[in-house]
Amino acid sequence: MTEREEILADLIEVLKTVRTIDPARLENVTEETDFLADMNAPSTELINIAVKVEQKFDVEFEDDDIDNLGSTVKDVIDLIILAKNRK
């Protein structure tokens, strides 16, 4: 399993705790999955997801990271890797 695949698996675990996301929409998540279009997550939920991700992965995002965050799973994985490499 690659680092990205491990992060994706852990990210899905985080998303299962977000009550605005239908668990059925988490079955076929890929890096191209869009939180807003594919999971129907409210855009305001992305901040909550980011906070949960920081806790799960023991990383800290900068404000600019959050401001520039796209809405796909790939964007979040890239950000996690970036934050880990900054540590």
Secondary structure, DSSP 4 states (H G I P E B T S, - for coil): --HHHHHHHHHHHHHTT-TTS-GGGGTT--TT-BTTTTT---TTHHHHHHHHHHHHHT----HHHHHT--SBHHHHHHHHHHHHHH-
